[in-house]
Amino acid sequence: MTDPTDAEFLQLHERILADDPVAPVELAERLLPLLRRRLLAWSATIEDPHVVPSAIGLVVADYLSDPDRFEPGRGGLVAYLAMQVRGDVLNELDARRRRRRHESPVDAPVELESPGRDSTVEEE
C-alpha cells in the first residue's frame, strides 16, 4: 500500500472542514502510521523515544479539534504535523531537563514520623 499524497491529505482536510463525519477517521487511519514511520529514525536519537508516539496522538487530536490552524498554502499536512510533533517532544524533553536541574538528590533515605493522630483534626 502506498502512502497517501499531499493532495489526498488536502482533500481529507477539506472534508474535515466541511464536517464530513467519516473524514477524521480516514485521516487518522492514513496519517498515524505515516507519521510514525517518518519520525521513527528521529525518535531513536532522542533521550526518551517513548514520548514520540504520545506526542503524535496529541498533535493529531489537536489538529482534529481545530483544523483551521493548518494553512495548506504553507506546506503539506504531514510535514506540518511532523514539525509540531518534533517541537512538542523537544519542549517536553527540555522541560524535563529544567525540572531535573531544580531537583535535589537525596543522600540518604528520610524517615518520616510514624502515622499517629492527625493534629489537624479537631477533637470533639
C-alpha positions in Angstrom: 0.0 0.0 0.0 1.4 3.4 -1.0 1.4 6.4 1.3 -1.3 9.0 0.6 -0.2 12.0 -1.3 -0.3 15.6 -0.1 -3.3 16.1 -2.5 -5.2 13.3 -0.8 -4.5 14.8 2.7 -5.6 18.1 1.4 -8.9 16.5 0.2 -9.3 15.0 3.7 -8.6 18.3 5.3 -11.3 20.0 3.2 -13.7 17.2 4.1 -12.9 17.7 7.8 -13.6 21.5 7.4 -16.9 20.6 5.7 -17.8 18.5 8.8 -17.7 15.2 7.0 -18.2 12.7 9.9 -16.1 10.0 8.3 -13.1 12.2 7.3 -11.4 12.3 10.7 -11.3 8.5 11.0 -10.0 8.2 7.4 -7.4 10.8 8.1 -6.2 9.2 11.4 -6.0 5.7 9.7 -3.8 7.1 7.0 -1.9 9.7 8.9 -0.8 7.9 12.1 1.2 5.1 10.5 2.8 7.6 8.2 3.8 10.0 10.9 5.2 7.1 13.0 7.4 5.9 10.1 8.5 9.4 9.2 9.5 10.1 12.8 11.0 6.7 13.6 14.6 7.5 12.8 14.4 10.8 14.6 12.8 9.3 17.7 15.7 6.9 18.1 18.1 9.8 18.5 16.3 11.4 21.5 16.7 10.5 25.2 13.2 9.2 25.6 11.8 7.9 22.3 8.6 6.8 24.1 7.5 10.4 24.2 7.1 10.5 20.4 4.0 8.2 20.0 2.2 10.1 22.7 3.0 13.4 21.0 1.8 12.1 17.6 -1.6 11.2 19.1 -1.9 14.6 20.9 -0.9 16.6 17.8 -3.3 14.7 15.6 -6.1 15.2 18.2 -5.3 18.9 18.4 -5.4 19.2 14.6 -8.8 17.4 14.5 -10.2 19.7 17.2 -9.1 22.9 15.3 -8.3 22.0 11.7 -8.5 25.7 10.7 -5.0 26.2 12.2 -3.5 24.3 9.3 -2.7 26.6 6.3 -2.4 24.5 3.2 -0.6 27.2 1.3 2.4 26.9 3.6 3.0 23.2 3.0 1.6 19.7 3.3 -0.3 18.4 6.3 2.1 15.6 7.1 5.1 18.0 7.2 3.0 20.4 9.3 2.1 17.8 11.9 5.5 16.2 12.0 7.0 19.6 12.7 4.5 20.1 15.5 5.4 16.7 17.0 9.1 17.4 16.9 8.5 20.8 18.6 6.3 19.3 21.3 8.7 16.5 22.0 11.7 18.8 22.2 9.7 21.2 24.5 8.8 18.3 26.8 12.3 17.0 27.0 13.6 20.5 27.7 11.0 20.9 30.5 12.2 17.6 32.0 15.8 18.7 31.9 14.8 22.0 33.6 12.9 20.1 36.3 15.9 17.8 37.0 18.2 20.8 37.4 16.0 22.1 40.2 15.6 18.7 41.9 18.0 17.9 44.7 19.3 14.4 45.1 18.6 12.7 48.4 21.8 11.5 50.0 20.1 9.1 52.4 16.6 7.9 52.9 14.5 10.2 55.1 12.5 8.6 57.9 9.0 10.0 58.3 7.3 10.1 61.6 5.1 7.1 62.2 1.4 7.8 61.5 -0.3 8.8 64.6 -3.1 11.1 65.5 -3.7 13.7 62.9 -3.1 17.0 64.7 -5.1 18.9 62.1 -8.4 17.2 63.1 -10.1 18.8 66.0 -11.5 16.5 68.7 -15.0 17.0 69.9 
